[in-house]
Amino acid sequence: MKKFERELLELICATCNLQDVDPEQIRSNDPLIGPESPLGTDSLDALEIAVAIQQEYGVRMDSENTSREVLQNVATLADYIQAQTDIRR
C-alpha cells in the first residue's frame, strides 16, 4: 500500500472508530463499504468518510454515483483525491 493510501486508511479507521481493525491486514483494493469489506463499514460510515475527506482535503463527492465509484477501495479514493488536488504522496 502506498503512503497516501495508508494515510487515508488511518483517517477512515479514526473517523469510523474502527478500533478492532488491523490496518496492516487491509489491501488497497479491498472493498471499503459493504458486506465484503474487511473494515465492516456501511453506508453511514461512507457518509462519515465523505465528510472527513472534504474536511481534510477539501474534496467533495457530489453525487451518490460518484461516491460509489470513489469509495470502492482505498486505491480509488486516493486516485480521486489526487486527481482533484495537487496531493502527490
N, C-alpha and C positions, 0 to 999 in steps of 0.2 A: 504494500500500500504506500502511495506517495505521501510526502509530508503534509501537503494541504488536505488530502483525503483523511489522514489521521486526525488533523486538527478539526475537521468537520465532524468526524465520528465522535470525538471528545465533546464537542459542542452539543451534538444530538444526545449523547448519554447524559450530560449535565441538564439539558433542557427538559428531557423526558424523565429525569430522575431514575435512570436505569442503573441501579447500584449492583445488580446481580450479573451484569454483562461484562465479559472479559473482552476488551477491545482487540486484544491480540488474536482472538478466535474469529474475528469478523473479516471477511474478504471484501474488497472494494466492489465486487459485482454481486454480493449477497443482497436480496431484496430488503429495502428499508422498512416498508409498510406491509402489513397483511399477515395472513397465517403462515406463510413461508419464511417470514423474516426471523432471523435468529435473535433479533432485538425484542420481539414480542410487541411491536408498536402497532397502533391502529390509526383510524382516520383522525381522531382527536389529537394524537401525537403528531400527525402530519401537519395539522394546523399550527401547533406549537413550534414545530421545526420551521415552517414557513415564516412565522413571526420572528423567530430567533435569527434566521438568515437575513431578514430585512433589517433588523436592528444591528446586527454585527457587521454586515457587508453592504447594506443599502441596496440590496437586490430584491425586487418584488417578483412574485409569481402571480401573474394577473388573472389567470383563469384556472378552472378545475382541470382542464385538459393539459395545460402547461404544468401544473403541479404534479399530475400523474406521471408525465414524462420525466420531469426533473427529479422527482423523488423515487425513481425506480431503484437506485442504489447510490452508494457514496460516490462512485465514479461519475455518474450522470449529473449528480448535484454539483460536484467540483467543476465539471466541464461547463455547466450552465453559469455558475458564479464567475468563473474565469472569462467566459465569453461576454458577460455583462460588465465586467470591471477590468482593471489593469492588474489584478492579482495573478502573479505567476510564481507559485511556490512549489 
